[in-house]
Amino acid sequence: MAQDYYATLGVGRDAEADEIKKAYRKLARQLHPDVNSEPDASDRFKEVTVAYEVLSDPQKRSTYDRGGDPLSAHGSGGFGGQGFNFDDIMDAFFGQNASRGPRPRTQRGQDALLRLNVDLAEAAFGVTHEIKVDTAVTCTTCKGSGAANGSQPVTCRTCHGHGDVQHVQRSLLGDIRTSRPCPTCHGFGTVIPDPCPECAGEGRVRSRRSISVTIPAGVDQGTRIQLTGEGEVGPGGGPAGDLYLEVNVARHAVFQRKGDQLFCQITVPMTAAALGTHLDLPTLEADLPEPPEGSTTVELDVAPGTQSGDTLTVKGHGVPRLRGSGRGDLKVQVVVETPARLDDEQRDLLVQLAKLRDEERPEALIANNHKGVFGKIKDAFK
């Protein structure tokens, strides 16, 4: 023979089928005219294709090994007389055969996403909610098979159970064979002659069901909770996907949250800020239906001379940490209230206080927060 097919593919004469196929894939990717612009790439591509067609066919390979002509012995076709399977080209470029065969009717269902509204106390301390989920569930009539009672799927007569059909097209490359999903069975290889009247052959129906969901303490806005196997049941009664709950935390009238810390603001009279005082501050636990005993208030110590805008910290009264132990802190910003209306006695007392503190005509102190270039350099060296 003029052409040594084994040498063309770079394999030995004792090469197995997998080795031959692997060698062809590599050469086809290198020499295909769409990816190789060298003048002889097309001719070399045809040579390795002919070599592969001969050595991948047991009968043609046997004829060739005995010294015969495998192309004339097996009819006419594309390159030199053989039929050419386009699936092998697809295999070379995509790493798997284009023909998939019958696909299973039973498939995994899709994941589902729901948004769950909770208030701040529920997000902080955890809660159990009963939610309604409208998803696909396994059909109870056919138990997911899709067939009516007493019937079962039968082999497709169009593809004979292969799930795909072959199409042959003449081209410059020869007879190009491609595989497509069977139009009759849609690639399943079987058809259901008598579908289930409840699910119309799908093996699943839509239904609303109740699920008890436990929200862990410490979740925040946007936290997603995964419930394995609570999503959509797949076609053919396949395994269900997962259900994801995205937490939406409602705004609170008093507290604001940042991470595991809570923030609030209190207003105290001028005299209380000057003299100091103790306050019973409501806590977030007060929003719980059944708060732990003694947890609804916390004592806040306002030290004498507290200024408006000062922030006081109450340790361990923030939000429980979602991953870890302990709680954050409660930050309380103080606003000092100046009396707007005074009676004569109150005014006289304030006048006397001003005299005692030499504050009858106080000097205005203007804070200059603007720093020039040299001021910033000076601070940097400090």
N, C-alpha and C positions, 0 to 999 in steps of 0.2 A: 504494500500500500504506500502511496506517496506521502501520506500524512501519518505521523506517529501520534495517535490520540492521547496516549499516556504522557508522552513528552510535552504535548501541547498544554495539558492541564498541570504538568509538573508533578505527577504521582507515579508510583511504581505499579507494576503489572499485578501485584497482589493487593492493591488498594481496595479497602472496603467501600461500600456505597456512601457512607457518611463522609469519608475522606474525599471521595470524588466530588460530592456535592459541595463540601466546604471549599475545595480548590476552585470550583467553578464560580461560586459566589464571589470569592476574592477577585478573580480575573474579570468577571462581568462588571463589577463595580469600577474596576480600573479602566476598562476598554470600551465601555458603552459610549456610543457616539455623542450622547447628550452631555457627557461629562469629560470626554477626552477629545481634544481638537487635533491630535496628531493625524497626519494624512493616512497612515496605515491602520488607524485604530479600528475603523469599521471592518476591514478585512480580517484583522486579528480577532475581533469580537465574533465574527461569523465562524472562524476556525475553532475557537474554544466552545462555541455553542454546538457546532457539529460534533466535536469530541465528546462533549457532555451528553448529547442526545444518544450517542452510540454506547458510551460506557455506562450510562445510567439505566439502559434497557438491557436486562439479562440476556434476551435472545440476540440482540444486535451485538452485544459484547462477546457472546460466545462465538458468533459467526466471525467477528473480527479476529478473535484470538486464534481461530482455526485457519486464518489466512484468507477467508472469504470477504466479499464486499457486503457489509451490513446495510448499506444504503439501497442498493439495487435489490437486495434479497427481501426487503420489507416494504416494498411499495414506494410510491413517489410522494413527495411532500415539499417542504420548504427547502432548506439548505441541503443540496445534494440528494434530495428525494425523501427526507424524513419529515415527519410531522413535528412541529415546534410548539411546545407548551409555554405560553406566556406566564403561567404561574411560577416557573423557575426564575424568570427575570424578576418578578415581584419578590420572590424569595431571596434573590441575591441582594436587592436594594433595601428590603424592609426586614430581613432576618427571619421571616416565617412564611409558610406557604399561603398563597392567596386563598386557597380553598379551606374554609374553616370547618366544614362538616356540619352536621345538625347541631343546633344550639339548644340547650335545655329550656324547657318551659318554666321550670322553677328558677326564679332569680331573686336576688336580694332586693328588698324594698328601699325606697328613698328615705333619707333623713328628713325630719320635719322641724320647724322652728316656730315657737310660740313666745309671745312677750307676756310676762307676768308682772302685774302691778302690785307693789307692796308699799307700806308706809315705812318711815325711817326706823321706828322701833322694831318692826318685823325684820327689816334687813339687818339691824344691829344684833338682835338677840335670837333670831331664827324663828321659824313658824312652819306649821304644816297646813297646806292648802289642798282642798279638793278641787281639781280643775276638770273641765270638759274638753275632750279632744275629739275632733272630727277627722278621722283617718280611715285608710283602707284596712280591713281586717279579713281574715280567712273566711271564705264562704262556708257556712255551716251545712249547707245542703249537699255540696259535692266534696267537702273537706279539702278544697283547694285543687282538685284534679281538673276542674273545668268541664267535666263530662256529666251528662245527666245520669240519674240513678240507673244502674244496670248496663251502662255503656262504657266504652273506653276508647282512647285514641287509636287510630289505625294508621298504617304506613301510607305515606303520600304516594299516589300513583304517578305523579309528575316527576319527582326526583328519586323515587324508589327508596326513600328513607335517608338520602344523603344530605338533605337540607339545602343543597345548591344545585344549580344546573349549569352545564357547560355550553359556552357559545364559541363558535369557530368563525374567524374572520380572516380573509385573505389579505396579505400585505406584502411589502417588500421583504419582510423578515420571514415570510412563509405563512403557514397556517397558525394564526395566533389564537390560542384557546384561553378563554377567561372564565372564571367562575362567578356566579351571582346567586344571591339568595333566591330560593325557589319562590315564584310568585303565588303558588297555591298554598303552601304550608308556611310561608314567610320564614323559612330557614329552620323550622323545627324538625323536619323530617317526618312528622306525623300530622294528621288532621283530626279534628273532633267532629264526627258526623252528627252527633246529637249533643249539642252544648247544654250545659246546666241552665235551666230557665231563670235561676236566681241571679247568677253572675254573668250570664251570656258567654261562658267559656273562659272568663278571666281568672277564675279561682279565688277571687276576692271581691268584696263589696264594701261600700262606704258605710260607716257607722259612727255614731257618737257614743263615747264611753267616758267613764269617770276614772281619774287617776289620783291617788293620794301622793302628794309631793312634799317632801321635807326640805325646806330652805335652810341651809346651815347659817349659823350666826356669823356675822361679819361680811356678808355679801355686799357689793356696792353696785352703783349704777353701771349697767352693761355687763355684769357678770353672767356667764353662761353656765348652766348646769346641764350635764349630759345624763339622760336617762336611757341606758342601753336597752335596745329591743322594744322601745315604746313608740317607734315611728311607723311609717307605712309598711304594711305587709306587701311582699313582692308578688309579681305575677306568678300564677300557678301555685299560690299559697306558699311562696318562698319566705325565707326568714325576714323578719321586720328590720327596718333601719332603726336609727336612733332618734330620740326626741330631744331637742335642745330648748331649754327655757332661758330666755334672756330677761334679766331682772331690770325692772324700771322702778326706781325709788321716787316716791312722791315728795314734793317739797314740804318741809315742816314749818309751822308757824313761828317757832322759837329757835330751834337749833339748826345750825348748818354743819355739814360734815366735810372734812378734808382728810382722806385716808382713814386712820383710826382715831382721829381727834374730832371733838365736837366744839363748836363755837357758839356763844350766845352773848347778848348784851344786856346789862342792867343799868337802871337809872337810880342814883341815890341823891338825897338832898345835900346841899352845900354843907350844912352843919354836920351831917353824918360822915361825909368825906373828910371834914376837918378833924372831927373828934374820934372817928373810928366807930365801927359797929359790927354786929354779927347778923347775918341774914340766913333764913332757911330757903335755899334755892331748889326749885323743883328739878327733878332729873328726868332723863328720857324714859326710865323705868315706869314713870307715872302713866305712860301711854299704854302699858301692857294691860290686858284684861285681868290678869291675876299676878300683880307684881309681888316680888318677894317682900316679906315683912321688913319695914324700916328702910326700904330702898327708894321711896318716892321723893325724898328730899335729902339735901346734903347741906351742912353748915358751911357758910362762906364767911371768912374773916376779912373785913375791910379795914385795913390798918389806918391809923390816924395820919392825915396829910395825903391821902390818896388823891391823885390828880385825874382829871377827866382824860380819858384815852388810855389810862393804865390797864394792863391785862393781868388778871389774877388766874392762877392755875390750880385746878382741883385734880389731884393725881388719881388715876385709875377710874375715872368716871366718864371715859370716852366710849369708843366702840370696841367690842371684842375683836381680836385679830382673827381673820379668816384662816390664815396658815400660821399657827403658832399659839402660844399661850399669852394670857394677860390681856389688858385693855389699854387703850390710849387715854389721853387726858382730856379734861374739860377746860377750855379756855374762856374766861369771862372778861369781857371788856366793860370798863366802868365809864359811865357818862355822868358827870356831876351836874346836877340841875340847879341853876341859879334862880332864886325866887323872882317872879315878875311883878307880883303885887304884894305890897307891905302895908300894914296898918301903922298908925302913929307910933305905937309902942315898939313894934319891930324895927321901924326906921330909926328910932332913938337908940335902940340897942346896937344897931349896926354902926351908927355914927360914933357911939362911944368906943366900939371895937376898932374902928378905923383910927380914932385918936390914939388909942392905946398902942396900936401897931404902927403909928406914924404913916398911915396910908391915906390921909385926907387928900393929898395931891400927889399920887404916885407917878413916878417917871415911866414913860412908855419904853419898854425894852423890845427893840426890833431885832429879830433873829435873821442874820444874813447867811442863808444856806448856799449862796452862789460862790463858787470858788473859781478863781482864775487858773491859768496854766501853771503859774509858779506855786500857787496854793496846792494844787493837785500833786505837783512834783514833791513839795515839802511833805505832804501826807504820805506819799509813797515811800520816802526815805524813813519816815517814822515807823 
